[in-house]
Amino acid sequence: MEMRFNYGVQSKSKKEREMDVTSRRVVNALKTAIRREERTSAAYTSKAKKTRNPAAKKVLESLAKQEIGHANKLLKVLNRGADLTILGKKGRELAAEIKVVNDDIREIENAEEVVKVLRKASKAEENSARFYRSMEKIYKGIDVADLFGRLAEEEDKHKDRLETVLARM
């Protein structure tokens, strides 16, 4: 058996390897967030078509369009190659937050009554805002932090709109 040695290549430090893994996790988290925004839009569109309540229909249709806008904004961040290595171990926390929001969407998809749909949607918007605030804190001092802050504010407004419709029902 012949032994080969690789003298010219330095192995990466544990920190460098962890950063690479974390970067991949955050890229995956952003991709998941994009899919989540698209899936939320589809769920809102589907539920809007099924409801007879005009106020619920209007808010769900409007939010569906806005969620696609969120997906497009996230896609721009992903495509422009933001430096994700700065996130360190925070990427693990983001992956857990994404799972919570995905569970919320599943509950919207499974809800049949319009009041339940709106309540589940309100909770999903709240959790989305929390996710974006986490991203904003992690990216503090970098221009993408502003985007995440604005997305969090938009999700808060979505929640408020849903709560307003629910209060009138």
Secondary structure by P-SEA (a helix, b strand, c coil): cbbbbbcccccccaaaaaaaaaaaaaaaaaaaaaaaaaaaaaaaaaaaaacccaaaaaaaaaaaaaaaaaaaaaaaaaaacccccccccaaaaaaaaaaaaaaaaaaaaacccaaaaaaaaaaaaaaaaaaaaaaaaaaccccaaaaaaaaaaaaaaaaaaaaaaaaac
